[in-house]
């Protein structure tokens, strides 16, 4: 079994047990391997006078930081199963030791040493509060997991390249203008985060410390910050308007914000998309907090629900189902959705389409779900014939002067048109929206042309209007 010993931070930090193991290993001619000679604690190894091998060459031969720990672990294993591996700081903090444990499937004995973070914490001034400490080599992984909180200490900032990587990650999380402390050789210096990779010296003692920031001074925010803001707005000393809102009173705001996002997308305006996406997020958080106040559920429940839904419905990604095409992926989604919602019949699925949807959108979704049960037209042409049938029924009611029946038959005409769009693969809601926009643009230009000709538009004949409209249409043919 390989033995790993933490040498501590400085000369003399080595424990008596660690020293005995090293001396016994030397007497038994076991291989003694040192991660690096460029630390203060390496002087302890020199004082013991035991034969050893340093792995500094592995640093030079490793392509990147991701492979460094694996290469160090591999080099240790190559020294034999009874090797003794010496690392600075606490062995349990060292990334190469973690890689070694994985490589040997846990066949490692660890004798820990003084933690390198202990000394750094004192320099950073975090001694009187809880903090998060993470190796620079693990920062990207920890950031992706979303479990980095302030105060934060990032150690093992060995060189400029690694400092640059950390700067980008931390800047994205907390803002590149954030004031931080750069720690090196036991000293602390205040800098802006964007200067992290511009320091004169980097070594094994280098680290960066980020203190807790007041909400009003933050440059970057998280979901928890948004929740805190809304909670403050709802507090007795918060905003009078926000305090009196209910899910019912603000429900239409979600619809309005969704349409504003769609409009921003149509304009291909990234700044507006960013803003409107935030407004929609606010609506979700606001409703979650309103329900948390009643004890119904909270924001974590909301996030848990959507994550569970995405995993369970994408069983072709996270489970055993297969889907190679867009269509087959949607089929898997619909199958899983029906199972989760306990929809036994296709009618259950049809009746589950929200009644508050815009009419064209709801009609298309209802037709699509009914089609999954087999109730559908063979093709677009067959669907188009139904339009003629429905038009005849409409005119029959209209000519009979039955306005109630005429309106009903008109709905059937529109539904038939929606089915033609659905069968042809068109998005009917989008198509109608864009058609209305084209008409508005053409009408505006047609009226302008008429006015330029000195015409009074309300006095134009049908033929004249048609002439101006066609001219506008031709001019705006790209719309």
C-alpha positions as CSV (number, residue, x, y, z in Angstrom):
1,X,0.0,0.0,0.0
2,X,1.3,3.5,-0.9
3,X,1.7,5.8,2.0
4,X,1.0,9.5,1.6
5,X,2.4,12.0,4.1
6,X,1.6,15.7,4.4
7,X,4.7,17.7,5.1
8,X,2.8,20.8,6.3
9,X,3.4,24.4,5.3
10,X,6.7,25.2,6.8
11,X,9.9,23.5,8.0
12,X,9.2,21.6,11.2
13,X,5.5,21.0,10.5
14,X,6.0,17.3,9.9
15,X,4.3,15.1,12.5
16,X,6.3,12.6,14.6
17,X,4.4,9.7,13.0
18,X,5.1,11.0,9.5
19,X,8.8,11.4,10.3
20,X,9.0,7.8,11.7
21,X,7.3,6.4,8.6
22,X,9.8,8.2,6.4
23,X,12.8,7.1,8.3
24,X,11.6,3.5,8.4
25,X,10.9,3.6,4.7
26,X,14.4,4.8,4.0
27,X,15.8,1.9,6.2
28,X,13.7,-0.6,4.3
29,X,14.9,0.9,0.9
30,X,11.3,1.8,0.0
31,X,11.0,4.5,-2.7
32,X,10.4,8.0,-1.3
33,X,8.8,10.4,-3.7
34,X,8.4,14.2,-3.2
35,X,5.8,16.1,-5.2
36,X,8.0,19.2,-5.5
37,X,11.1,20.7,-4.1
38,X,9.9,24.2,-4.5
39,X,8.2,24.6,-1.1
40,X,9.3,25.7,2.4
41,X,8.3,22.3,3.8
42,X,10.8,20.5,1.4
43,X,13.6,21.7,3.8
44,X,12.2,19.1,6.3
45,X,13.0,16.3,3.8
46,X,16.5,17.7,3.2
47,X,17.1,17.7,7.0
48,X,16.1,14.1,7.3
49,X,18.7,13.2,4.7
50,X,16.8,10.4,3.2
51,X,17.2,9.3,-0.5
52,X,14.2,10.5,-2.5
53,X,12.9,11.4,-6.0
54,X,11.3,14.8,-6.8
55,X,8.5,15.0,-9.4
56,X,9.1,18.5,-10.6
57,X,9.7,17.2,-14.1
58,X,6.1,16.0,-14.3
59,X,5.0,19.6,-14.1
60,X,7.0,20.5,-17.2
61,X,5.8,17.5,-19.2
62,X,2.1,17.9,-18.4
63,X,0.1,19.6,-21.1
64,X,-2.4,21.3,-18.8
65,X,-3.5,21.4,-15.2
66,X,-6.3,18.9,-15.8
67,X,-3.7,16.2,-16.6
68,X,-1.1,17.2,-14.0
69,X,-2.7,15.5,-11.0
70,X,-3.2,12.3,-13.0
71,X,0.4,12.3,-14.3
72,X,1.7,12.8,-10.7
73,X,-0.4,9.9,-9.5
74,X,0.9,7.8,-12.3
75,X,4.5,8.7,-11.5
76,X,4.0,7.7,-7.8
77,X,2.4,4.3,-8.8
78,X,5.4,3.6,-11.0
79,X,7.6,3.8,-7.9
80,X,6.0,0.6,-6.5
81,X,3.1,-0.3,-4.3
82,X,5.1,0.3,-1.1
83,X,6.2,3.8,-2.1
84,X,6.0,6.8,0.3
85,X,4.6,10.0,-1.3
86,X,5.4,13.4,0.4
87,X,3.3,16.4,-0.4
88,X,3.3,19.9,1.1
89,X,0.4,21.0,3.2
90,X,-2.3,18.5,4.2
91,X,-2.3,15.4,2.1
92,X,-6.1,15.4,1.9
93,X,-6.0,18.8,0.2
94,X,-3.7,17.7,-2.5
95,X,-5.2,17.1,-6.0
96,X,-2.5,14.6,-7.0
97,X,-3.4,12.6,-3.8
98,X,-7.0,12.6,-4.8
99,X,-6.0,11.3,-8.2
100,X,-3.8,8.7,-6.6
101,X,-6.7,7.4,-4.5
102,X,-8.8,7.0,-7.6
103,X,-6.0,5.3,-9.5
104,X,-5.3,2.8,-6.7
105,X,-9.0,2.4,-5.8
106,X,-8.4,3.6,-2.3
107,X,-5.3,1.5,-1.5
108,X,-3.6,4.5,0.1
109,X,-2.7,5.2,3.7
110,X,-2.7,8.9,4.5
111,X,-0.8,10.7,7.3
112,X,-2.1,14.3,7.2
113,X,-0.1,17.4,7.9
114,X,-0.7,21.0,8.7
115,X,-3.1,22.5,6.2
116,X,-1.7,25.1,3.8
117,X,-5.1,26.9,4.0
118,X,-4.7,27.4,7.7
119,X,-1.8,29.8,7.2
120,X,-3.5,31.5,4.2
121,X,-6.7,32.0,6.2
122,X,-4.8,34.0,8.8
123,X,-3.2,36.2,6.1
124,X,-6.6,36.7,4.4
125,X,-8.3,37.6,7.7
126,X,-10.9,34.9,7.5
127,X,-10.2,33.5,10.9
128,X,-13.3,34.8,12.6
129,X,-15.9,33.6,10.0
130,X,-16.8,30.5,8.0
131,X,-15.3,30.4,4.5
132,X,-15.0,28.2,1.4
133,X,-11.5,27.0,0.4
134,X,-10.8,25.4,-2.9
135,X,-7.7,24.6,-4.9
136,X,-7.2,26.6,-8.1
137,X,-6.9,23.2,-9.9
138,X,-10.5,22.4,-8.9
139,X,-12.0,25.8,-9.3
140,X,-13.7,25.2,-12.7
141,X,-15.3,22.0,-11.5
142,X,-16.5,23.5,-8.3
143,X,-17.9,26.5,-10.1
144,X,-19.8,24.3,-12.6
145,X,-21.4,22.5,-9.6
146,X,-22.5,25.9,-8.2
147,X,-21.2,25.5,-4.7
148,X,-18.8,28.5,-4.4
149,X,-19.7,31.0,-1.8
150,X,-18.1,34.0,-0.2
151,X,-15.8,34.4,1.7
152,X,-13.7,32.3,-0.7
153,X,-10.1,31.3,-0.7
154,X,-8.5,29.9,-3.8
155,X,-5.1,28.4,-3.2
156,X,-2.5,26.5,-5.3
157,X,-2.3,29.6,-7.6
158,X,1.0,28.3,-8.9
159,X,1.6,30.4,-12.1
160,X,0.3,33.1,-14.3
161,X,-1.6,30.8,-16.7
162,X,-3.6,29.2,-13.8
163,X,-4.2,32.7,-12.4
164,X,-5.7,33.8,-15.7
165,X,-8.0,30.8,-15.8
166,X,-9.2,31.5,-12.2
167,X,-9.6,35.2,-13.0
168,X,-12.1,34.4,-15.8
169,X,-14.1,32.0,-13.7
170,X,-14.2,34.3,-10.6
171,X,-14.9,37.4,-12.8
172,X,-17.9,35.7,-14.3
173,X,-19.2,34.8,-10.8
174,X,-18.4,37.9,-8.8
175,X,-17.4,40.7,-11.3
176,X,-13.9,41.4,-12.7
177,X,-13.8,44.7,-10.9
178,X,-14.2,43.1,-7.5
179,X,-11.7,44.0,-4.8
180,X,-9.7,40.9,-3.7
181,X,-6.6,40.1,-1.8
182,X,-3.6,38.5,-3.5
183,X,-1.6,36.4,-1.1
184,X,2.0,35.3,-1.7
185,X,4.9,34.4,0.7
186,X,2.8,35.2,3.7
187,X,1.9,38.7,2.5
188,X,-1.4,40.2,1.4
189,X,-2.0,42.9,-1.2
190,X,-5.4,44.4,-2.3
191,X,-6.0,44.3,-6.0
192,X,-8.9,44.2,-8.5
193,X,-9.8,40.8,-9.7
194,X,-8.9,41.6,-13.3
195,X,-5.3,42.1,-12.1
196,X,-5.0,38.5,-10.8
197,X,-2.9,37.3,-13.7
198,X,-0.7,40.5,-13.7
199,X,1.3,39.9,-10.6
200,X,5.1,39.8,-10.5
201,X,5.4,36.5,-8.7
202,X,3.5,33.2,-8.4
203,X,4.5,30.2,-6.4
204,X,3.1,27.4,-4.2
205,X,2.1,30.0,-1.5
206,X,0.0,32.1,-4.0
207,X,-3.7,32.5,-3.4
208,X,-6.6,34.9,-3.8
209,X,-9.1,35.8,-1.2
210,X,-12.6,37.2,-1.9
211,X,-14.5,38.6,1.1
212,X,-18.3,38.6,1.5
213,X,-19.9,41.5,-0.4
214,X,-23.0,43.4,0.7
215,X,-26.0,43.0,-1.6
216,X,-26.0,46.6,-2.7
217,X,-22.3,46.5,-3.6
218,X,-22.4,43.3,-5.7
219,X,-21.4,43.4,-9.4
220,X,-22.7,39.9,-10.2
221,X,-25.8,38.3,-8.7
222,X,-27.2,34.8,-8.2
223,X,-30.6,33.2,-8.0
224,X,-30.3,33.4,-4.2
225,X,-29.7,37.2,-4.5
226,X,-32.8,37.6,-6.6
227,X,-34.8,35.7,-4.0
228,X,-33.4,37.9,-1.2
229,X,-34.3,41.1,-3.1
230,X,-37.9,39.9,-3.6
231,X,-38.2,38.8,0.0
232,X,-37.0,42.3,1.1
233,X,-39.6,43.9,-1.2
234,X,-42.3,41.8,0.4
235,X,-41.1,42.6,3.9
236,X,-43.2,44.9,6.2
237,X,-40.6,47.7,5.5
238,X,-40.4,46.9,1.9
239,X,-42.3,48.2,-1.2
240,X,-46.0,49.0,-0.6
241,X,-46.9,47.8,-4.1
242,X,-44.9,44.5,-3.9
243,X,-46.3,43.7,-0.4
244,X,-49.9,43.6,-1.6
245,X,-49.5,41.4,-4.7
246,X,-50.9,37.9,-5.0
247,X,-50.5,35.2,-7.7
248,X,-53.8,36.3,-9.1
249,X,-52.9,40.0,-9.2
250,X,-49.7,39.5,-11.2
251,X,-50.6,36.5,-13.3
252,X,-51.0,38.5,-16.5
253,X,-47.6,40.0,-16.0
254,X,-46.1,36.6,-16.9
255,X,-48.0,36.7,-20.2
256,X,-46.9,40.2,-21.0
257,X,-43.3,39.5,-20.2
258,X,-43.4,36.4,-22.3
259,X,-44.6,38.4,-25.3
260,X,-42.0,41.0,-24.7
261,X,-39.3,38.3,-24.8
262,X,-40.7,37.0,-28.1
263,X,-40.7,40.5,-29.5
264,X,-37.1,41.0,-28.5
265,X,-36.2,37.7,-30.1
266,X,-38.0,38.7,-33.3
267,X,-35.9,41.9,-33.3
268,X,-32.7,39.9,-32.7
269,X,-31.8,42.4,-30.0
270,X,-29.5,40.6,-27.5
271,X,-29.7,43.4,-25.0
272,X,-33.5,43.2,-25.0
273,X,-33.5,39.4,-24.9
274,X,-31.2,39.6,-21.8
275,X,-33.6,42.1,-20.1
276,X,-36.8,40.3,-20.9
277,X,-35.4,36.9,-19.9
278,X,-34.6,38.4,-16.6
279,X,-38.2,39.8,-16.3
280,X,-39.6,36.3,-16.9
281,X,-37.2,34.9,-14.3
282,X,-38.5,37.5,-11.8
283,X,-42.1,36.4,-12.4
284,X,-41.2,32.8,-11.6
285,X,-39.3,33.7,-8.4
286,X,-42.1,36.1,-7.3
287,X,-44.7,33.4,-7.6
288,X,-42.4,30.9,-5.8
289,X,-41.9,33.3,-2.9
290,X,-45.7,34.1,-2.7
291,X,-46.3,30.4,-2.3
292,X,-43.5,30.0,0.1
293,X,-45.2,32.5,2.4
294,X,-48.3,30.3,2.4
295,X,-46.3,27.1,3.0
296,X,-47.4,25.6,-0.3
297,X,-43.9,25.3,-1.8
298,X,-40.6,27.2,-2.2
299,X,-38.1,28.2,-4.8
300,X,-36.0,25.1,-4.2
301,X,-39.1,23.0,-4.9
302,X,-39.6,24.8,-8.2
303,X,-36.0,24.3,-9.2
304,X,-36.2,20.6,-8.1
305,X,-39.3,20.1,-10.1
306,X,-38.0,21.4,-13.4
307,X,-34.7,19.6,-13.0
308,X,-36.6,16.3,-12.3
309,X,-38.9,16.9,-15.3
310,X,-36.0,17.6,-17.7
311,X,-34.2,14.4,-16.5
312,X,-37.3,12.1,-16.6
313,X,-38.6,13.4,-19.9
314,X,-35.2,13.2,-21.6
315,X,-35.0,9.4,-21.0
316,X,-33.2,9.2,-24.4
317,X,-30.4,11.2,-22.8
318,X,-30.5,10.2,-19.1
319,X,-32.2,6.8,-19.4
320,X,-32.6,3.8,-21.6
321,X,-34.8,5.2,-24.4
322,X,-33.3,5.9,-27.9
323,X,-33.9,8.9,-30.1
324,X,-31.8,9.7,-33.1
325,X,-34.0,12.4,-34.7
326,X,-35.8,15.5,-33.6
327,X,-39.2,13.7,-34.2
328,X,-38.3,10.6,-32.2
329,X,-37.0,12.8,-29.3
330,X,-40.4,14.6,-29.2
331,X,-42.2,11.3,-29.2
332,X,-40.1,10.2,-26.2
333,X,-40.9,13.5,-24.4
334,X,-44.7,13.1,-25.1
335,X,-44.7,9.5,-23.9
336,X,-42.9,10.4,-20.6
337,X,-45.2,13.4,-20.2
338,X,-48.3,11.4,-20.4
339,X,-46.9,8.9,-17.9
340,X,-46.0,11.6,-15.4
341,X,-49.3,13.4,-15.7
342,X,-51.2,10.1,-15.4
343,X,-52.9,10.7,-18.7
344,X,-54.5,7.4,-19.5
345,X,-56.3,8.5,-22.7
346,X,-55.3,10.8,-25.5
347,X,-58.3,12.9,-24.5
348,X,-56.6,13.6,-21.2
349,X,-53.7,15.0,-23.2
350,X,-56.0,17.1,-25.5
351,X,-57.8,18.6,-22.6
352,X,-54.6,19.4,-20.8
353,X,-53.8,22.1,-23.3
354,X,-54.1,25.4,-21.4
355,X,-57.2,27.4,-22.2
356,X,-55.4,30.7,-21.8
357,X,-53.2,30.0,-24.8
358,X,-53.8,32.3,-27.9
359,X,-56.5,30.7,-30.0
360,X,-54.2,29.7,-33.0
361,X,-51.6,28.2,-30.7
362,X,-54.2,26.2,-28.7
363,X,-55.9,25.0,-31.8
364,X,-52.6,23.8,-33.3
365,X,-51.6,22.0,-30.1
366,X,-55.0,20.3,-29.8
367,X,-54.9,19.1,-33.4
368,X,-51.4,17.8,-32.9
369,X,-52.3,15.8,-29.8
370,X,-55.4,14.4,-31.4
371,X,-53.3,13.3,-34.3
372,X,-51.2,11.2,-32.0
373,X,-54.3,9.1,-31.4
374,X,-54.8,8.6,-35.1
375,X,-57.4,11.3,-35.7
376,X,-55.8,13.3,-38.5
377,X,-55.8,14.1,-42.2
378,X,-53.8,11.9,-44.6
379,X,-51.9,14.9,-46.0
380,X,-52.0,18.7,-46.5
381,X,-54.3,18.4,-49.6
382,X,-56.9,16.4,-47.7
383,X,-56.8,18.9,-44.9
384,X,-57.2,21.7,-47.4
385,X,-60.5,20.2,-48.7
386,X,-62.0,20.5,-45.3
387,X,-61.6,24.3,-45.6
388,X,-64.0,24.3,-48.6
389,X,-66.5,22.2,-46.7
390,X,-66.4,24.5,-43.6
391,X,-66.7,27.6,-45.8
392,X,-69.9,26.2,-47.4
393,X,-71.3,25.7,-43.9
394,X,-70.3,29.2,-42.9
395,X,-72.0,30.8,-45.9
396,X,-75.1,28.7,-45.4
397,X,-75.4,30.1,-41.9
398,X,-74.4,33.6,-42.9
399,X,-76.9,33.7,-45.8
400,X,-79.6,32.5,-43.5
401,X,-79.0,35.4,-41.2
402,X,-78.0,33.1,-38.3
403,X,-75.2,35.1,-36.7
404,X,-74.7,32.7,-33.9
405,X,-74.3,29.7,-36.2
406,X,-72.2,31.8,-38.6
407,X,-69.7,32.6,-35.9
408,X,-69.6,28.9,-34.9
409,X,-68.9,27.9,-38.5
410,X,-66.3,30.6,-38.9
411,X,-64.4,29.0,-35.9
412,X,-64.5,25.7,-37.8
413,X,-63.1,27.4,-40.9
414,X,-60.2,28.9,-38.9
415,X,-59.6,25.5,-37.2
416,X,-59.5,23.9,-40.6
417,X,-56.9,26.4,-41.8
418,X,-54.9,25.7,-38.6
419,X,-54.9,22.0,-39.5
420,X,-53.5,22.8,-43.0
421,X,-50.7,24.8,-41.4
422,X,-50.0,22.0,-38.9
423,X,-49.9,19.3,-41.5
424,X,-47.5,21.4,-43.6
425,X,-45.2,21.8,-40.6
426,X,-45.9,25.5,-40.2
427,X,-46.2,27.4,-36.9
428,X,-49.7,28.9,-37.2
429,X,-49.3,31.4,-34.4
430,X,-46.1,32.7,-35.8
431,X,-47.5,32.7,-39.4
432,X,-50.6,34.7,-38.4
433,X,-48.5,37.1,-36.3
434,X,-46.1,37.8,-39.1
435,X,-48.9,38.1,-41.6
436,X,-50.6,40.8,-39.5
437,X,-47.3,42.6,-39.3
438,X,-46.9,42.4,-43.1
439,X,-50.4,43.8,-43.6
440,X,-49.7,46.7,-41.2
441,X,-46.5,47.6,-43.0
442,X,-48.2,47.4,-46.4
443,X,-51.2,49.4,-45.3
444,X,-48.9,52.1,-43.8
445,X,-47.1,52.4,-47.1
446,X,-50.3,52.3,-49.2
447,X,-51.8,55.1,-47.2
448,X,-48.6,57.1,-47.5
449,X,-48.7,56.7,-51.3
450,X,-52.3,57.8,-51.5
451,X,-51.7,60.9,-49.4
452,X,-48.7,61.8,-51.6
453,X,-51.1,61.7,-54.5
454,X,-53.3,64.1,-52.7
455,X,-56.1,61.5,-52.1
456,X,-58.4,61.4,-49.1
457,X,-58.1,57.8,-48.1
458,X,-61.6,57.5,-46.7
459,X,-62.9,58.4,-50.2
460,X,-60.9,55.8,-52.1
461,X,-62.8,53.1,-54.0
462,X,-62.1,49.4,-53.5
463,X,-60.2,49.4,-56.8
464,X,-58.1,52.4,-55.9
465,X,-57.2,50.9,-52.5
466,X,-56.3,47.7,-54.2
467,X,-54.0,49.5,-56.5
468,X,-52.1,51.3,-53.7
469,X,-52.0,48.1,-51.6
470,X,-50.5,46.1,-54.4
471,X,-47.9,48.8,-55.1
472,X,-47.0,48.7,-51.4
473,X,-46.8,45.0,-51.4
474,X,-44.5,44.9,-54.4
475,X,-42.3,47.5,-52.8
476,X,-42.1,45.6,-49.6
477,X,-41.8,42.2,-51.3
478,X,-39.1,41.2,-48.8
479,X,-41.7,41.3,-45.9
